[in-house]
């Protein structure tokens, strides 16, 4: 079972186990059917004894192994105790060295604290400088943005007036009774509108028969429109700039029940 000379031999327990097993087999072969109570008891005793004989060497080997492990631990502990003096001496030397390290670390920490204070002062000064420069830049950008908005508003107003004139010219050509002239003026108007659309300015001209919407359409002198009013014609186009409505379309409504035009 093991090569250790101090471990108990295995073969005596095997012999005992074989004897008990043999007795149990004999009782089974030679006993009555069914077994008498003393035969069953003897069979049970043989089974228990055989099992015990089989397990005993393993239990003894386990106990022997634990004893050896404890002895080895005791030997290791003894060796460690013998090294305590050396360890105490090393700890003493380490304490002296640690004290020297602490003194050096304290000096280094003081130098680092002074350096950190200087860096913090320089950082505050630099932050103040950046803040002033940022404020000046923001003020300059706001001024430039205001100039751009004013110039953009002036440009949009100029282009709207030009497109109004082109639309009036187109209306006059339509009323002149000359289809060729009206077609040419219409192409010119479309070209002008395409150019304005590229800059974000889009004309809005409702078609005849479209329902009146006060949010997008208006009448002359900003008159109130009747309910369910329908547009007859567009007098002046409305405009959106970059998706936002900047002027409603000026329209004329179809005749009401009293026979008068609603404008």
C-alpha positions, 0 to 999 in steps of 0.5 A, a space after each residue: 500500500 505504501 513504501 514507508 517502512 513504518 506503515 502497517 503491512 497490508 496482507 494480514 488484513 487481506 487474509 482476515 477479510 478473505 476468511 470472513 468472506 469465506 465464512 459468509 459464503 459458507 453460511 450462504 451455501 450451507 444455511 437453510 432457506 430461508 436463513 435462520 436467525 442465527 445464520 442471518 446474524 452470523 452472515 451480518 457479523 461476517 460482513 461487518 467484520 470483513 468490511 472493518 478488516 478491509 478498511 482498517 489498513 486505510 484508516 491506519 495509513 491515514 492516521 500515520 500520514 497525519 502524524 507524519 504531516 504534524 511532525 513535519 510541521 513541527 520541524 518547520 516551526 522549529 526551524 522558523 523559530 531558530 530564524 527569528 533572531 536573524 529576522 529580528 536583526 533584519 527588522 532592526 536594520 530595516 527600521 533604521 533604514 526606514 527612518 532614513 527613508 522617512 526623513 528623505 520622504 519628508 524633505 521630498 514632500 516639502 519640496 513637492 508642496 512648495 512646487 505645487 503652490 508655485 504651479 497653482 499660482 502660475 495656473 491661476 495666473 494663466 487661467 485669468 489670462 485665458 479668461 480675459 482673452 476668451 472674454 475679449 474674443 467672445 465680445 469680438 465674435 458677438 460684434 462680428 455676428 451682429 454685423 453679419 446678421 445686419 448685413 444678412 437682413 439687409 441682403 434678404 430685404 434687397 433680394 426680396 424686393 428684387 424678386 417682388 419686382 420680377 414677380 410684378 413684371 411677370 404678372 404684367 407680362 401675363 396680362 399683356 396678352 403676349 404668351 411668348 413674352 410671358 414665357 420668357 419672363 416666367 423663365 427669368 423669374 424661375 432662374 432668379 428664384 432658383 438662385 435665391 433658393 441656393 442661399 436659403 431664400 424660398 418664395 411661397 406662391 399659393 395656387 388659385 383655389 387653395 384654401 386661405 391660411 392666415 398663418 401663411 397668407 395675408 390680405 391687403 391692409 391685413 383684413 380679416 378673411 371670411 371662414 372657408 375662404 379660397 384664394 383667387 390669385 397671388 398678388 405678392 409671393 411670401 418668403 421663407 429663409 432657411 426654413 423660417 417664414 419671414 413674410 406671408 404671401 399677399 393674396 386675393 380671395 375669390 368673390 363672396 356671395 355679395 359679388 365683391 372681391 375679397 382682398 
